[in-house]
Amino acid sequence: MGSPRKELLGQLLACCTSVKTVRLFITWARETEVVNVDDLLTRYPLRTGSNKRWMSQLSDGTLLSLNPHG
């Protein structure tokens, strides 16, 4: 993926009803630095779910995501 259009991505993600999909994209975008995620989050109302989810990167580089509700 070369240079995605930030406006189009923001609109698509704002319309997306799947919180998991939005979170997956945000995680991928932060890791690859393809898009400025912080700018997207301030400019568009993205559904990212609650902030109660705990995420951490393990020593082998994998991402651990824990949801306190099961």
N, CA, C and O atoms as a GROMACS GRO file, in nm:
protein
  280
    1MET      N    1   0.085  -0.117   0.000
    1MET     CA    2   0.000   0.000   0.000
    1MET      C    3   0.090   0.123   0.000
    1MET      O    4   0.168   0.144   0.093
    2GLY      N    5   0.078   0.200  -0.100
    2GLY     CA    6   0.163   0.318  -0.114
    2GLY      C    7   0.126   0.429  -0.018
    2GLY      O    8   0.168   0.429   0.098
    3SER      N    9   0.049   0.523  -0.066
    3SER     CA   10   0.010   0.638   0.014
    3SER      C   11  -0.142   0.646   0.018
    3SER      O   12  -0.203   0.700  -0.074
    4PRO      N   13  -0.204   0.593   0.122
    4PRO     CA   14  -0.350   0.593   0.128
    4PRO      C   15  -0.404   0.734   0.146
    4PRO      O   16  -0.340   0.819   0.208
    5ARG      N   17  -0.520   0.757   0.092
    5ARG     CA   18  -0.584   0.888   0.109
    5ARG      C   19  -0.645   0.894   0.248
    5ARG      O   20  -0.739   0.821   0.281
    6LYS      N   21  -0.591   0.984   0.328
    6LYS     CA   22  -0.631   0.994   0.468
    6LYS      C   23  -0.780   1.026   0.484
    6LYS      O   24  -0.845   0.973   0.573
    7GLU      N   25  -0.833   1.111   0.397
    7GLU     CA   26  -0.974   1.148   0.407
    7GLU      C   27  -1.065   1.029   0.380
    7GLU      O   28  -1.164   1.008   0.449
    8LEU      N   29  -1.029   0.951   0.279
    8LEU     CA   30  -1.108   0.833   0.245
    8LEU      C   31  -1.101   0.729   0.356
    8LEU      O   32  -1.203   0.671   0.393
    9LEU      N   33  -0.983   0.706   0.410
    9LEU     CA   34  -0.968   0.610   0.520
    9LEU      C   35  -1.050   0.654   0.641
    9LEU      O   36  -1.118   0.573   0.704
   10GLY      N   37  -1.043   0.782   0.673
   10GLY     CA   38  -1.119   0.834   0.786
   10GLY      C   39  -1.268   0.814   0.768
   10GLY      O   40  -1.338   0.775   0.862
   11GLN      N   41  -1.319   0.842   0.649
   11GLN     CA   42  -1.461   0.825   0.621
   11GLN      C   43  -1.502   0.678   0.627
   11GLN      O   44  -1.606   0.644   0.684
   12LEU      N   45  -1.420   0.591   0.570
   12LEU     CA   46  -1.450   0.447   0.572
   12LEU      C   47  -1.451   0.393   0.714
   12LEU      O   48  -1.541   0.318   0.753
   13LEU      N   49  -1.351   0.430   0.791
   13LEU     CA   50  -1.344   0.380   0.929
   13LEU      C   51  -1.456   0.438   1.015
   13LEU      O   52  -1.506   0.370   1.105
   14ALA      N   53  -1.497   0.562   0.989
   14ALA     CA   54  -1.606   0.623   1.065
   14ALA      C   55  -1.738   0.551   1.036
   14ALA      O   56  -1.825   0.544   1.124
   15CYS      N   57  -1.754   0.497   0.916
   15CYS     CA   58  -1.876   0.424   0.880
   15CYS      C   59  -1.872   0.277   0.922
   15CYS      O   60  -1.976   0.210   0.924
   16CYS      N   61  -1.756   0.228   0.956
   16CYS     CA   62  -1.739   0.086   0.991
   16CYS      C   63  -1.808   0.057   1.124
   16CYS      O   64  -1.786   0.128   1.222
   17THR      N   65  -1.890  -0.047   1.128
   17THR     CA   66  -1.962  -0.083   1.250
   17THR      C   67  -1.889  -0.188   1.333
   17THR      O   68  -1.931  -0.220   1.444
   18SER      N   69  -1.781  -0.242   1.280
   18SER     CA   70  -1.706  -0.345   1.352
   18SER      C   71  -1.591  -0.282   1.430
   18SER      O   72  -1.493  -0.235   1.372
   19VAL      N   73  -1.604  -0.281   1.563
   19VAL     CA   74  -1.499  -0.225   1.649
   19VAL      C   75  -1.369  -0.304   1.630
   19VAL      O   76  -1.261  -0.245   1.631
   20LYS      N   77  -1.380  -0.434   1.614
   20LYS     CA   78  -1.260  -0.517   1.596
   20LYS      C   79  -1.184  -0.478   1.469
   20LYS      O   80  -1.061  -0.473   1.469
   21THR      N   81  -1.257  -0.449   1.363
   21THR     CA   82  -1.194  -0.410   1.238
   21THR      C   83  -1.121  -0.276   1.254
   21THR      O   84  -1.008  -0.261   1.207
   22VAL      N   85  -1.186  -0.181   1.318
   22VAL     CA   86  -1.125  -0.049   1.340
   22VAL      C   87  -1.000  -0.063   1.427
   22VAL      O   88  -0.897  -0.003   1.397
   23ARG      N   89  -1.010  -0.141   1.534
   23ARG     CA   90  -0.894  -0.162   1.622
   23ARG      C   91  -0.779  -0.231   1.547
   23ARG      O   92  -0.663  -0.195   1.566
   24LEU      N   93  -0.812  -0.329   1.465
   24LEU     CA   94  -0.711  -0.398   1.387
   24LEU      C   95  -0.640  -0.302   1.292
   24LEU      O   96  -0.518  -0.304   1.281
   25PHE      N   97  -0.717  -0.218   1.225
   25PHE     CA   98  -0.657  -0.121   1.134
   25PHE      C   99  -0.567  -0.023   1.211
   25PHE      O  100  -0.456   0.007   1.166
   26ILE      N  101  -0.614   0.026   1.324
   26ILE     CA  102  -0.535   0.121   1.404
   26ILE      C  103  -0.405   0.057   1.450
   26ILE      O  104  -0.300   0.121   1.445
   27THR      N  105  -0.411  -0.066   1.496
   27THR     CA  106  -0.290  -0.137   1.539
   27THR      C  107  -0.194  -0.153   1.423
   27THR      O  108  -0.074  -0.127   1.436
   28TRP      N  109  -0.247  -0.198   1.307
   28TRP     CA  110  -0.163  -0.214   1.188
   28TRP      C  111  -0.102  -0.082   1.144
   28TRP      O  112   0.017  -0.076   1.111
   29ALA      N  113  -0.182   0.024   1.143
   29ALA     CA  114  -0.134   0.154   1.097
   29ALA      C  115  -0.026   0.209   1.190
   29ALA      O  116   0.069   0.273   1.144
   30ARG      N  117  -0.040   0.185   1.320
   30ARG     CA  118   0.064   0.231   1.414
   30ARG      C  119   0.193   0.153   1.395
   30ARG      O  120   0.302   0.211   1.401
   31GLU      N  121   0.182   0.023   1.373
   31GLU     CA  122   0.302  -0.060   1.356
   31GLU      C  123   0.375  -0.028   1.226
   31GLU      O  124   0.499  -0.026   1.223
   32THR      N  125   0.302  -0.002   1.119
   32THR     CA  126   0.364   0.022   0.989
   32THR      C  127   0.390   0.171   0.962
   32THR      O  128   0.464   0.205   0.871
   33GLU      N  129   0.329   0.257   1.041
   33GLU     CA  130   0.341   0.403   1.027
   33GLU      C  131   0.298   0.450   0.888
   33GLU      O  132   0.354   0.547   0.835
   34VAL      N  133   0.200   0.383   0.830
   34VAL     CA  134   0.148   0.421   0.699
   34VAL      C  135   0.060   0.544   0.710
   34VAL      O  136   0.059   0.629   0.620
   35VAL      N  137  -0.013   0.554   0.820
   35VAL     CA  138  -0.106   0.664   0.842
   35VAL      C  139  -0.082   0.720   0.981
   35VAL      O  140  -0.048   0.646   1.073
   36ASN      N  141  -0.101   0.850   0.996
   36ASN     CA  142  -0.093   0.913   1.128
   36ASN      C  143  -0.223   0.882   1.202
   36ASN      O  144  -0.324   0.949   1.180
   37VAL      N  145  -0.220   0.784   1.289
   37VAL     CA  146  -0.339   0.737   1.359
   37VAL      C  147  -0.395   0.844   1.452
   37VAL      O  148  -0.516   0.862   1.459
   38ASP      N  149  -0.309   0.915   1.522
   38ASP     CA  150  -0.357   1.017   1.614
   38ASP      C  151  -0.436   1.126   1.540
   38ASP      O  152  -0.536   1.177   1.591
   39ASP      N  153  -0.390   1.160   1.420
   39ASP     CA  154  -0.462   1.258   1.339
   39ASP      C  155  -0.598   1.204   1.297
   39ASP      O  156  -0.698   1.276   1.302
   40LEU      N  157  -0.604   1.077   1.256
   40LEU     CA  158  -0.732   1.016   1.220
   40LEU      C  159  -0.829   1.017   1.337
   40LEU      O  160  -0.947   1.048   1.321
   41LEU      N  161  -0.778   0.982   1.455
   41LEU     CA  162  -0.865   0.975   1.573
   41LEU      C  163  -0.919   1.112   1.614
   41LEU      O  164  -1.029   1.121   1.668
   42THR      N  165  -0.843   1.219   1.589
   42THR     CA  166  -0.893   1.352   1.625
   42THR      C  167  -0.987   1.408   1.519
   42THR      O  168  -1.075   1.487   1.551
   43ARG      N  169  -0.970   1.368   1.393
   43ARG     CA  170  -1.050   1.424   1.285
   43ARG      C  171  -1.179   1.348   1.257
   43ARG      O  172  -1.274   1.405   1.203
   44TYR      N  173  -1.185   1.220   1.293
   44TYR     CA  174  -1.301   1.138   1.259
   44TYR      C  175  -1.352   1.065   1.383
   44TYR      O  176  -1.273   1.023   1.468
   45PRO      N  177  -1.485   1.048   1.393
   45PRO     CA  178  -1.543   0.977   1.508
   45PRO      C  179  -1.534   0.826   1.488
   45PRO      O  180  -1.630   0.763   1.442
   46LEU      N  181  -1.420   0.768   1.522
   46LEU     CA  182  -1.400   0.624   1.502
   46LEU      C  183  -1.448   0.546   1.623
   46LEU      O  184  -1.423   0.583   1.737
   47ARG      N  185  -1.517   0.436   1.595
   47ARG     CA  186  -1.564   0.348   1.702
   47ARG      C  187  -1.450   0.254   1.741
   47ARG      O  188  -1.414   0.164   1.665
   48THR      N  189  -1.395   0.275   1.859
   48THR     CA  190  -1.284   0.191   1.904
   48THR      C  191  -1.320   0.110   2.027
   48THR      O  192  -1.234   0.042   2.084
   49GLY      N  193  -1.445   0.117   2.071
   49GLY     CA  194  -1.486   0.042   2.189
   49GLY      C  195  -1.443   0.112   2.316
   49GLY      O  196  -1.403   0.229   2.313
   50SER      N  197  -1.451   0.042   2.426
   50SER     CA  198  -1.415   0.102   2.555
   50SER      C  199  -1.264   0.107   2.572
   50SER      O  200  -1.190   0.036   2.504
   51ASN      N  201  -1.221   0.190   2.662
   51ASN     CA  202  -1.078   0.200   2.693
   51ASN      C  203  -1.035   0.102   2.801
   51ASN      O  204  -0.924   0.110   2.851
   52LYS      N  205  -1.122   0.009   2.836
   52LYS     CA  206  -1.091  -0.087   2.942
   52LYS      C  207  -1.005  -0.202   2.892
   52LYS      O  208  -0.952  -0.279   2.972
   53ARG      N  209  -0.990  -0.214   2.761
   53ARG     CA  210  -0.908  -0.320   2.705
   53ARG      C  211  -0.762  -0.292   2.738
   53ARG      O  212  -0.717  -0.177   2.729
   54TRP      N  213  -0.689  -0.394   2.777
   54TRP     CA  214  -0.548  -0.380   2.812
   54TRP      C  215  -0.466  -0.442   2.702
   54TRP      O  216  -0.487  -0.558   2.666
   55MET      N  217  -0.371  -0.367   2.648
   55MET     CA  218  -0.286  -0.418   2.542
   55MET      C  219  -0.141  -0.398   2.580
   55MET      O  220  -0.103  -0.295   2.637
   56SER      N  221  -0.059  -0.497   2.546
   56SER     CA  222   0.083  -0.489   2.576
   56SER      C  223   0.160  -0.567   2.471
   56SER      O  224   0.109  -0.663   2.413
   57GLN      N  225   0.282  -0.526   2.446
   57GLN     CA  226   0.367  -0.598   2.353
   57GLN      C  227   0.460  -0.689   2.432
   57GLN      O  228   0.530  -0.643   2.522
   58LEU      N  229   0.462  -0.817   2.397
   58LEU     CA  230   0.545  -0.915   2.465
   58LEU      C  231   0.689  -0.904   2.416
   58LEU      O  232   0.716  -0.837   2.317
   59SER      N  233   0.780  -0.969   2.486
   59SER     CA  234   0.922  -0.959   2.453
   59SER      C  235   0.955  -1.014   2.314
   59SER      O  236   1.053  -0.972   2.252
   60ASP      N  237   0.873  -1.108   2.265
   60ASP     CA  238   0.898  -1.163   2.130
   60ASP      C  239   0.833  -1.078   2.020
   60ASP      O  240   0.840  -1.114   1.903
   61GLY      N  241   0.770  -0.967   2.057
   61GLY     CA  242   0.712  -0.876   1.961
   61GLY      C  243   0.564  -0.895   1.935
   61GLY      O  244   0.503  -0.812   1.868
   62THR      N  245   0.504  -1.003   1.986
   62THR     CA  246   0.360  -1.024   1.964
   62THR      C  247   0.281  -0.929   2.054
   62THR      O  248   0.327  -0.885   2.159
   63LEU      N  249   0.160  -0.900   2.007
   63LEU     CA  250   0.074  -0.807   2.080
   63LEU      C  251  -0.027  -0.887   2.160
   63LEU      O  252  -0.096  -0.973   2.106
   64LEU      N  253  -0.036  -0.859   2.289
   64LEU     CA  254  -0.131  -0.927   2.377
   64LEU      C  255  -0.245  -0.831   2.406
   64LEU      O  256  -0.223  -0.718   2.450
   65SER      N  257  -0.368  -0.876   2.381
   65SER     CA  258  -0.486  -0.793   2.402
   65SER      C  259  -0.580  -0.867   2.497
   65SER      O  260  -0.625  -0.977   2.467
   66LEU      N  261  -0.609  -0.807   2.609
   66LEU     CA  262  -0.697  -0.867   2.709
   66LEU      C  263  -0.822  -0.783   2.727
   66LEU      O  264  -0.814  -0.661   2.743
   67ASN      N  265  -0.935  -0.848   2.726
   67ASN     CA  266  -1.063  -0.781   2.748
   67ASN      C  267  -1.111  -0.825   2.886
   67ASN      O  268  -1.126  -0.946   2.909
   68PRO      N  269  -1.136  -0.734   2.979
   68PRO     CA  270  -1.173  -0.774   3.114
   68PRO      C  271  -1.311  -0.840   3.123
   68PRO      O  272  -1.344  -0.897   3.227
   69HIS      N  273  -1.391  -0.836   3.016
   69HIS     CA  274  -1.524  -0.893   3.020
   69HIS      C  275  -1.531  -1.032   2.959
   69HIS      O  276  -1.641  -1.083   2.934
   70GLY      N  277  -1.419  -1.093   2.936
   70GLY     CA  278  -1.424  -1.230   2.889
   70GLY      C  279  -1.360  -1.253   2.760
   70GLY      O  280  -1.358  -1.365   2.711
   0.00000   0.00000   0.00000
